[in-house]
Amino acid sequence: MAFEHLYASQESPLLLPGQIIPAFSLPAPDGRAYSPWDYKQREHLLLVFIEDPQRSEARALLWAFASHYQAWREEQCALLTITAMSVLINKEAQDSLQLPFPLLADPAGHVSRRYIPMDQQQRTPCIILADRYGALYQQWIAHHEQELPDLADLLASLRYLNSLCTP
Protein backbone atom coordinates (compact mmCIF):
# COMPACT_ATOMS: atom_id res chain seq x y z
CA MET A 1 0.00 0.00 0.00
CA ALA A 2 1.14 3.49 -0.72
CA PHE A 3 1.72 5.85 2.19
CA GLU A 4 2.94 9.39 1.97
CA HIS A 5 3.92 11.57 4.84
CA LEU A 6 4.76 15.01 3.53
CA TYR A 7 6.46 16.37 6.53
CA ALA A 8 9.02 14.73 8.68
CA SER A 9 7.85 13.90 12.16
CA GLN A 10 9.85 13.36 15.32
CA GLU A 11 7.29 10.73 16.22
CA SER A 12 5.98 7.85 14.19
CA PRO A 13 2.64 8.42 12.48
CA LEU A 14 -0.46 7.60 14.51
CA LEU A 15 -1.93 5.63 11.64
CA LEU A 16 -0.22 2.99 9.57
CA PRO A 17 -1.25 1.74 6.13
CA GLY A 18 -3.94 -0.90 6.43
CA GLN A 19 -4.90 0.16 9.95
CA ILE A 20 -8.59 0.84 10.56
CA ILE A 21 -9.09 4.58 10.99
CA PRO A 22 -10.40 5.81 14.36
CA ALA A 23 -14.13 6.20 14.76
CA PHE A 24 -15.65 9.58 15.53
CA SER A 25 -18.91 11.44 15.31
CA LEU A 26 -18.86 15.18 14.63
CA PRO A 27 -21.61 17.74 14.03
CA ALA A 28 -22.19 19.43 10.69
CA PRO A 29 -24.10 22.59 9.77
CA ASP A 30 -27.06 20.50 8.56
CA GLY A 31 -27.68 19.39 12.17
CA ARG A 32 -26.52 15.86 11.52
CA ALA A 33 -23.55 14.06 13.09
CA TYR A 34 -21.21 12.31 10.65
CA SER A 35 -19.01 9.30 11.25
CA PRO A 36 -16.61 7.30 9.05
CA TRP A 37 -18.78 4.28 9.80
CA ASP A 38 -21.64 5.89 7.85
CA TYR A 39 -19.69 4.95 4.70
CA LYS A 40 -18.10 1.65 5.70
CA GLN A 41 -18.37 -1.14 3.12
CA ARG A 42 -20.07 1.23 0.67
CA GLU A 43 -17.65 4.02 -0.22
CA HIS A 44 -14.04 5.05 0.14
CA LEU A 45 -13.57 8.03 2.39
CA LEU A 46 -11.47 11.14 2.01
CA LEU A 47 -11.00 13.05 5.28
CA VAL A 48 -9.65 16.57 4.89
CA PHE A 49 -8.43 18.31 8.05
CA ILE A 50 -8.11 22.11 7.91
CA GLU A 51 -7.97 24.71 10.62
CA ASP A 52 -10.19 27.56 9.52
CA PRO A 53 -12.49 27.43 6.47
CA GLN A 54 -12.47 31.24 6.37
CA ARG A 55 -8.73 31.47 5.58
CA SER A 56 -8.09 32.12 1.90
CA GLU A 57 -5.82 29.06 1.45
CA ALA A 58 -8.38 26.77 3.05
CA ARG A 59 -11.20 28.33 1.00
CA ALA A 60 -9.22 27.69 -2.19
CA LEU A 61 -8.74 24.06 -1.19
CA LEU A 62 -12.42 23.63 -0.31
CA TRP A 63 -13.47 25.27 -3.58
CA ALA A 64 -11.17 22.93 -5.52
CA PHE A 65 -12.71 19.88 -3.83
CA ALA A 66 -16.21 21.24 -4.49
CA SER A 67 -15.39 21.90 -8.16
CA HIS A 68 -14.30 18.28 -8.59
CA TYR A 69 -16.92 16.75 -6.31
CA GLN A 70 -18.57 14.81 -9.12
CA ALA A 71 -15.26 13.09 -9.89
CA TRP A 72 -15.01 11.92 -6.25
CA ARG A 73 -18.55 10.60 -6.35
CA GLU A 74 -17.93 8.78 -9.65
CA GLU A 75 -15.07 6.98 -7.91
CA GLN A 76 -17.39 5.94 -5.05
CA CYS A 77 -15.69 8.23 -2.57
CA ALA A 78 -17.31 10.32 0.15
CA LEU A 79 -15.64 13.51 1.36
CA LEU A 80 -15.72 14.84 4.92
CA THR A 81 -13.87 17.99 5.95
CA ILE A 82 -12.97 18.47 9.61
CA THR A 83 -12.23 21.99 10.83
CA ALA A 84 -11.09 23.49 14.12
CA MET A 85 -14.01 25.92 14.02
CA SER A 86 -17.53 25.89 15.42
CA VAL A 87 -20.59 24.63 13.57
CA LEU A 88 -21.72 28.25 13.07
CA ILE A 89 -18.47 29.29 11.36
CA ASN A 90 -18.55 26.11 9.27
CA LYS A 91 -22.13 26.89 8.22
CA GLU A 92 -21.13 30.36 7.04
CA ALA A 93 -18.25 28.89 5.01
CA GLN A 94 -20.33 26.03 3.64
CA ASP A 95 -23.11 28.40 2.57
CA SER A 96 -20.81 31.02 1.04
CA LEU A 97 -18.85 28.41 -0.94
CA GLN A 98 -21.94 26.29 -1.67
CA LEU A 99 -20.07 23.13 -0.68
CA PRO A 100 -21.72 19.81 -1.59
CA PHE A 101 -19.97 18.05 1.32
CA PRO A 102 -20.20 18.71 5.06
CA LEU A 103 -17.80 20.74 7.17
CA LEU A 104 -17.53 18.99 10.52
CA ALA A 105 -16.74 20.92 13.70
CA ASP A 106 -13.85 19.74 15.91
CA PRO A 107 -12.98 22.94 17.85
CA ALA A 108 -11.43 21.08 20.80
CA GLY A 109 -9.29 18.98 18.44
CA HIS A 110 -10.31 15.61 19.90
CA VAL A 111 -10.62 13.97 16.48
CA SER A 112 -7.58 15.71 14.97
CA ARG A 113 -5.39 14.35 17.77
CA ARG A 114 -6.36 10.83 16.79
CA TYR A 115 -5.22 11.35 13.18
CA ILE A 116 -2.27 13.76 13.31
CA PRO A 117 0.91 13.09 15.36
CA MET A 118 1.33 15.28 18.45
CA ASP A 119 4.42 17.09 17.17
CA GLN A 120 2.27 18.34 14.28
CA GLN A 121 -0.74 19.41 16.30
CA GLN A 122 -0.57 23.02 15.16
CA ARG A 123 -3.72 22.20 13.22
CA THR A 124 -1.71 21.49 10.13
CA PRO A 125 -3.71 20.42 7.08
CA CYS A 126 -3.96 16.69 6.58
CA ILE A 127 -5.68 14.41 4.08
CA ILE A 128 -6.57 10.80 4.85
CA LEU A 129 -7.70 8.37 2.17
CA ALA A 130 -9.36 5.27 3.59
CA ASP A 131 -10.72 2.36 1.62
CA ARG A 132 -14.36 1.30 1.82
CA TYR A 133 -13.49 -1.05 4.68
CA GLY A 134 -12.18 1.82 6.81
CA ALA A 135 -8.48 0.98 6.40
CA LEU A 136 -5.93 3.74 5.86
CA TYR A 137 -4.64 3.75 2.31
CA GLN A 138 -2.72 7.05 2.18
CA GLN A 139 -2.07 10.02 4.44
CA TRP A 140 -0.66 13.45 3.65
CA ILE A 141 0.36 15.98 6.31
CA ALA A 142 1.65 19.42 5.37
CA HIS A 143 2.53 22.81 6.86
CA HIS A 144 0.11 24.65 4.55
CA GLU A 145 -2.79 23.74 2.27
CA GLN A 146 -0.69 24.56 -0.81
CA GLU A 147 1.73 21.75 0.11
CA LEU A 148 -0.94 19.06 -0.05
CA PRO A 149 -1.05 16.95 -3.22
CA ASP A 150 -3.03 18.36 -6.10
CA LEU A 151 -6.44 16.94 -6.87
CA ALA A 152 -5.26 15.10 -9.98
CA ASP A 153 -2.81 13.10 -7.83
CA LEU A 154 -5.47 12.41 -5.22
CA LEU A 155 -7.89 11.22 -7.89
CA ALA A 156 -5.19 8.99 -9.38
CA SER A 157 -4.63 7.42 -5.94
CA LEU A 158 -8.36 6.91 -5.56
CA ARG A 159 -8.66 5.32 -9.00
CA TYR A 160 -5.82 2.96 -8.18
CA LEU A 161 -7.48 2.11 -4.86
CA ASN A 162 -10.69 1.38 -6.76
CA SER A 163 -8.80 -1.01 -9.04
CA LEU A 164 -7.57 -2.89 -5.96
CA CYS A 165 -10.96 -3.03 -4.25
CA THR A 166 -13.13 -3.85 -7.25
CA PRO A 167 -13.50 -7.53 -8.15
C-alpha positions in Angstrom: 0.0 0.0 0.0 1.1 3.5 -0.7 1.7 5.9 2.2 2.9 9.4 2.0 3.9 11.6 4.8 4.8 15.0 3.5 6.5 16.4 6.5 9.0 14.7 8.7 7.9 13.9 12.2 9.9 13.4 15.3 7.3 10.7 16.2 6.0 7.8 14.2 2.6 8.4 12.5 -0.5 7.6 14.5 -1.9 5.6 11.6 -0.2 3.0 9.6 -1.3 1.7 6.1 -3.9 -0.9 6.4 -4.9 0.2 10.0 -8.6 0.8 10.6 -9.1 4.6 11.0 -10.4 5.8 14.4 -14.1 6.2 14.8 -15.7 9.6 15.5 -18.9 11.4 15.3 -18.9 15.2 14.6 -21.6 17.7 14.0 -22.2 19.4 10.7 -24.1 22.6 9.8 -27.1 20.5 8.6 -27.7 19.4 12.2 -26.5 15.9 11.5 -23.6 14.1 13.1 -21.2 12.3 10.7 -19.0 9.3 11.2 -16.6 7.3 9.1 -18.8 4.3 9.8 -21.6 5.9 7.8 -19.7 5.0 4.7 -18.1 1.7 5.7 -18.4 -1.1 3.1 -20.1 1.2 0.7 -17.6 4.0 -0.2 -14.0 5.1 0.1 -13.6 8.0 2.4 -11.5 11.1 2.0 -11.0 13.1 5.3 -9.6 16.6 4.9 -8.4 18.3 8.1 -8.1 22.1 7.9 -8.0 24.7 10.6 -10.2 27.6 9.5 -12.5 27.4 6.5 -12.5 31.2 6.4 -8.7 31.5 5.6 -8.1 32.1 1.9 -5.8 29.1 1.5 -8.4 26.8 3.1 -11.2 28.3 1.0 -9.2 27.7 -2.2 -8.7 24.1 -1.2 -12.4 23.6 -0.3 -13.5 25.3 -3.6 -11.2 22.9 -5.5 -12.7 19.9 -3.8 -16.2 21.2 -4.5 -15.4 21.9 -8.2 -14.3 18.3 -8.6 -16.9 16.8 -6.3 -18.6 14.8 -9.1 -15.3 13.1 -9.9 -15.0 11.9 -6.2 -18.6 10.6 -6.4 -17.9 8.8 -9.6 -15.1 7.0 -7.9 -17.4 5.9 -5.1 -15.7 8.2 -2.6 -17.3 10.3 0.1 -15.6 13.5 1.4 -15.7 14.8 4.9 -13.9 18.0 5.9 -13.0 18.5 9.6 -12.2 22.0 10.8 -11.1 23.5 14.1 -14.0 25.9 14.0 -17.5 25.9 15.4 -20.6 24.6 13.6 -21.7 28.2 13.1 -18.5 29.3 11.4 -18.5 26.1 9.3 -22.1 26.9 8.2 -21.1 30.4 7.0 -18.2 28.9 5.0 -20.3 26.0 3.6 -23.1 28.4 2.6 -20.8 31.0 1.0 -18.8 28.4 -0.9 -21.9 26.3 -1.7 -20.1 23.1 -0.7 -21.7 19.8 -1.6 -20.0 18.1 1.3 -20.2 18.7 5.1 -17.8 20.7 7.2 -17.5 19.0 10.5 -16.7 20.9 13.7 -13.8 19.7 15.9 -13.0 22.9 17.9 -11.4 21.1 20.8 -9.3 19.0 18.4 -10.3 15.6 19.9 -10.6 14.0 16.5 -7.6 15.7 15.0 -5.4 14.4 17.8 -6.4 10.8 16.8 -5.2 11.3 13.2 -2.3 13.8 13.3 0.9 13.1 15.4 1.3 15.3 18.5 4.4 17.1 17.2 2.3 18.3 14.3 -0.7 19.4 16.3 -0.6 23.0 15.2 -3.7 22.2 13.2 -1.7 21.5 10.1 -3.7 20.4 7.1 -4.0 16.7 6.6 -5.7 14.4 4.1 -6.6 10.8 4.8 -7.7 8.4 2.2 -9.4 5.3 3.6 -10.7 2.4 1.6 -14.4 1.3 1.8 -13.5 -1.1 4.7 -12.2 1.8 6.8 -8.5 1.0 6.4 -5.9 3.7 5.9 -4.6 3.8 2.3 -2.7 7.0 2.2 -2.1 10.0 4.4 -0.7 13.4 3.6 0.4 16.0 6.3 1.6 19.4 5.4 2.5 22.8 6.9 0.1 24.7 4.6 -2.8 23.7 2.3 -0.7 24.6 -0.8 1.7 21.7 0.1 -0.9 19.1 -0.1 -1.1 16.9 -3.2 -3.0 18.4 -6.1 -6.4 16.9 -6.9 -5.3 15.1 -10.0 -2.8 13.1 -7.8 -5.5 12.4 -5.2 -7.9 11.2 -7.9 -5.2 9.0 -9.4 -4.6 7.4 -5.9 -8.4 6.9 -5.6 -8.7 5.3 -9.0 -5.8 3.0 -8.2 -7.5 2.1 -4.9 -10.7 1.4 -6.8 -8.8 -1.0 -9.0 -7.6 -2.9 -6.0 -11.0 -3.0 -4.2 -13.1 -3.9 -7.3 -13.5 -7.5 -8.1 
